[in-house]
């Protein structure tokens, strides 16, 4: 906040999509983190943003945050909200996105997929410490612990600090795998092989990689998916919690029951393809060459799985067209945050009878859902899933049938 910021007494009228309270100043919305609907607060206002200075009259839904870093660390936004209010708001994010897209849907209750905690995180190593960026700040908030991570990542901040001492400024992605912690570092510095090897040995890491190059592999990092063990490429994307992967996978397998041929698009390393292949011939596609190779190796190396093949392909620019989709009884989609607009348009024109979509963004999901519905699909089931506890991030699984 600059010297022009003004301290004001405000009423919080609503909650925004990012978990911030919304006050009206001169009939214009101002977003204030750490506040709840119905509260009176004092805040420093600059433009359309405010910084909470004091809660004058608290909401009955306000609770004591469970982490001492809350309010300074930007990793969580909503630990000050009780579970019931938080869960209602999070489900409403999906309801609102669908309503704005003109879609009438019976949204299922929110499923809690926190499980044992997040099994992956990217921390930043900087002069000021190791952790996530501070709240509304580009500076890193130094952490000693993080309660939303799995116990296996209890030393994540210590590992990041050690990497900073060896390399200077760095971003450290840590994943808890079945064989140990996998660490992938991004940094400008190079040639620090000995200190990085020492870090890997000290913290008993499964693997440590720098800028995509493996420095040391003590044990290949692997994760079980269905009946298969997948050897992860460095920095692989996984569902944030193991519980979420199990829940989403079960929803997909149930929806696809009876399908003989399934295409898994945006397949990643295969969390859903490897489950589907237990009963249906499965074709897996993604733009990430290393992820597709890992998925293919697991498909071919696991006895009893049914395989149609894999393909590396940019589905955003080069989606499967109706002729290519013709062999499939069902299609599963798990696109990135931007959604799968191009592929949804091709599916709308195809003869595919079943589409199961996984989404991490309610707005892009609603857009793609509207495309499918306009193409003759019915939204049969839509389920919000919360694996990013105390944040505004929401996962959705939806079933569409012609």
N, C-alpha and C positions, 0 to 999 in steps of 0.2 A: 504493500500500500504506500502511496506517495503522500506528500504533504497536503494534497488537495482532497484526500479522503475525509469524509464527514461522519461523525458518530451520531447515530440516530436510534430512536426507540421504534421498534417495528413489530408488527404482528405477522406470524408465519401462516399464510393462507392455504398452502398446499405443499406437496412434495414433488420434486422434479424427477425426471427419468434417471438422473445420475445420483440420486439419493440426497440431494440438497434441498433444504427448505426454501420455499419461494415466498417472498414478501413483495408487496406492491408499493413502489415509490413513484409518485406522480403518474399513477396508473400504468407503470411499466414494471415488468418482473425483475426482481433482484434475487440472485441465488446465493444462499448462505449455508455453507457446510456446517454440520454438527448441530443443526436445529431440527425441530419436529413441528408438524402441523398443529396449530392451536397455541403455540408458545408466544410469549412476549419476550423480545430479546433486544439487547443493545449491540449494535454492529457498526463497524467502520465500512462505509459504502464508497465505492469508486466504480463508476460506470454501472454495469449490470452484475457486479460481484460484491459480496460483503464478507467481512471477517468477523466472526463472532467474538464479542468481548465479554458478554455476560448474559446469562439466562435470568430474566426478571420473573417470569411466571412459567414454570415447567409443565410440559405435557405429562399426564398420568402414565404415558407409555415410555417415558424416559427412565433408563436404568443406568447403573454404574458400569462403565466399559470393563471388559474382562482383561484388557491388556494395558499395561502402564504406558505403552508407546502411542496408544490411540489419541488422535488429535494432533499429533506431530508427524507420525509416520503416515504416508499416503496409501499404504497397502490396503487398509480397510476404511470404509466410509460410514458404517452404520452400527457400530458396537454400542452406541448409546440408545438404541431402540429395542424395546422388548420383542420377544420372538413372535408373538401373535401379530402385532402391528407390522413388523418387518415382513413376515410371510404374506400377509394380505397385500401389502404394497408391491411385493415382488411378483406375485401372481398377476396383479393388476397391470403390470408393465406389458404382459402378453395380451391381456384382454383389450387394453387400450389400443395397442398396435393393430390388432385384428379389426377392431371397430373402425379405426381410421381408414383401413383398407376396404371397408364395406363388407367385411366377412362376419356373418353371424355364426358363432361357434360356442359349444359348451366346453369351456376350458376346465380341465381336471384340476383337483387340488394340487398344490405345490408339493413335490417330492423332495425330501431332504436327502442330499447325496454328499454331505460333508464327510461321512465315514471317519477314517482315522486322521483325516487332514489332507492338505494338498501335497502331492508327491513330487511336484516340480515347481521351481521358482527361479527367477532371474534376479540376482542381487547385483548392486553396483559397488565397485570398490573405488573410492575417491579419497582425497586428502581428509575430508571431514568424517570419514568412517565407511562402514559397510552396511548396506541395507537397501531398502526401497527409497524412491524419491520421497521427500517430505510432502506433507499436505499442501497442495497448491504451490509447489516449489520445484525448482530444477536442482536443488541441492539434496544430497543424500542424507537421510536420517539414520544415524548410527544405531544398529540393533545389537542387543545381546541375546535375544531369543524372539521367537515368533510363534504364538500359540496356534495359528491356523495351519502350520506345516506339520507333516507326519513326524513322529519322534525320530525317525532315521535321519531327518535333516536338522536335528538340533544344533549341529555345529556349522550350519550353512554360513552364518555371518563370520565365524572364525576362519573358515576355509576361504571366504572372499577376501578377508583382511590379509591372509597369507599370500593370496594371489596378487593383491595390490602391492604388497611389499616387494614381490618379485618382479612385477611388470609395470607398476604405475597404474594409471587409470585403466579400468577394465570392467567388463560386464561378464558375470559368471552365472551360467545356467546350470542348475543342479537338479538331478532327477534321481529319486530313490527307486532303484530297480530291484529285482529279486536276487541279484548277485552283488549288490552294493551300490554306492553312490557313483553316478556318472556325472562328470564335470566337463562342461564345454565353455572355454573362455574366448572372449573377443577382446583384443587389445592391439594397440599400435606397436607395442614393443615386441621384439622377437629375440630368439636365441637364448632364452632363460631356461634351457632344458634341465640343468642340474637342480636349481631351486624348485622347479615345478615337479620334478621326479621326487624330490624330498617331500613336497607337500602331499603327493599321491601316496607315498609310503606312510607318512605320519598319520594321515587320516584314513588309511586303509581303503582308498578309493578303488572302485572297479576299473575306472578309466579316467584319464585326464587328457583333454584335447585343447590345442591352442589354434585359433583361427582355422578350424577344420582339419588340422593335422594331429593325429594321435601322438602324444608325447610318451605315454606309458599305458599299457593295458595289463593290469594285474589279473583281472577276470573279465571276460567279455560281458558287457552289461546286457542282461536279458530280462524280459517281462513275459509272464504267461498270459496268453489270450486264448480263451477257450481251451482246447486240448493242446495248443501249440506253444512253443517257446520262441519268442521273437528276439533276435539279436539286433539291438538298436543302433542305427547310425548316430553319429555325434550330434547333439542338439535336437534330437527327435521330438516331434509334437506328440503328446499323449493327452488324453482327458485329464483334467487337473487332479481328480481323485480316482482311486481304483473303484470306489463305490459307484461313482457316476458311470464309469465304463461298464460295470456289471449291470446296472439298472438300464442304461440305454441299450446295451447289447441284448438284454432279455426282451425289451419292448420290440426291438427289430426282429429278433428270431420268432417271437410270437406272431407278429404281424405277417411275416413271410411264410408262415407254416403252410405247407402244401405246394409252395412254389418249387419248380424243378430247375429253373435257371434264373439266377439273380446277378445283376450288375451292381457292384459297389463302387460308386463314383466319389472322388475325393477320398480315397480309401486310406491314405496315410500308410502306416506300417501294418495295417490290417486288423484293427481291433474288432471290426464287425465282419469283414470278409472271412476271417478265420473261424468265427462262430457260425456264420451262414453255411460255410463249406462242409459242415458236418452233415447236412441234409440236402443241400442243393448245389448244383454245379455253379461255381462262382467265378465271375470275371471282375478283376479289381483294377481300377484306373486312378492315377494321380499324376500331377505335374512334377512331383519330387522324385527324381530318379533313384536316389538312395533309399527312400522310403519304399518305393515300389519293389526294389531289389530285395529289401528285407522281408516284405510281405510275400514275395514270390518264393524266397528261400524257405520261409516257414510253411507256406502252403504245400510245397513239394517235399519238404522234409518231415511232415507229420502224417503218419499212417492213417488211412481212412477218410481223408478229406477229398472232396470232389472239386476238381479244378477245371475251369474253362481257359484260364490264362490270366495274364496281367499286361498292362500297357502303360507306358509313360506318355502323358498327353495333357496339354493345357486345356482343361475343360472350360475355362473362361473364354478363351478365344476360339477354341476348336471343340465344341460340344459334340457328343454323339447325336447323330441325326436319326430320324425315324427309321430309315432302312437298317441302320446299325442296331437300333433298339429292338427291332422286330423279334429276335430270338428270345427275349427275356420276359418272364412272367412277372417279375418285380424288379424295381430299381431302388437302391438305397443311396441317399445323398447326404454328405456331411461337409458342406462347403465352409470356407473361411467366413469371417465377419461380413464381407461384402455380399454374401449370398451366392446364388447360382442362377441368376436371371437368364443367361443365354441357354443353359441346359434345361431350365424349366420351360422355356418357350419350345424347345424341341420335344420335350416330353408331352407337352400339351397337344402337339400335332401327331404324336405317335399312337400306337395301338396298345401300349403298355397299360395293364389293368390296375397295377398297384405301385404306389410310390411311398416310400418312408423317408421323411426328411428330418435330419438333425440340424439344429441351428443354434448359433451362439449370439444371435442378434434378433430381437423381436421385430424390428422394423424391416430389415431385409427379408426375414422369414415371411412376414405378412405380404410383402410385395410379391414374392415368389409363389406363395400360396394362392394369391388372387389370380396369377397367371395360370396355374394348374386348374383352378376352379372354372375359370373362363374356358378352358380347354376340355371341360367335361368331367373333371374329377369332383368327388365329394369329400370334404374334410370329415373323416369318420371319427378321428380321435386326436386330441392335441393335449400334450402333457408338459407342464413347466417343471424343470429340474434344477435344483439349487446346489451346485458344487462349489461355487465361489461365495462362501458364507460371508456375510457382512459387507458385501459389495453390490454394485448395480448390475453385475454380469449375470445373465440368465441363459440357461440351456433349454431348448425345446425339442421334443420328439413328436412328430405328427404323422398320421397315417391317412393317405389319400387313396380312394378307390373310384374307378369309373362306375 
